[in-house]
Amino acid sequence: QKYDDIIPKYLPKKIEVAHKDGWINGVRHDSGIVFLDDKNTYVIVLLSKNLEDEVKGMDMLAKISLEIYNTIK
């Protein structure tokens, strides 16, 4: 994956994330697997639509990813 602007953006660098993002005008999304350790992983899918500001929208999705990580870890 070339871009790390959503799911892994705010996660600790030691956390491995296998993900794939995509976009068209006004829509950003990212889905992937977050590997917490040898035994614990979770699947995350973040979707959006009708974004007026795609940069702010991607940042909000990245913050949601961090909140999910903080809840699960």
Secondary structure as UniProt FT lines:
FT   TURN            7..10
FT   TURN            13..14
FT   STRAND          16..24
FT   TURN            25..26
FT   STRAND          27..35
FT   STRAND          41..47
FT   HELIX           54..72
//
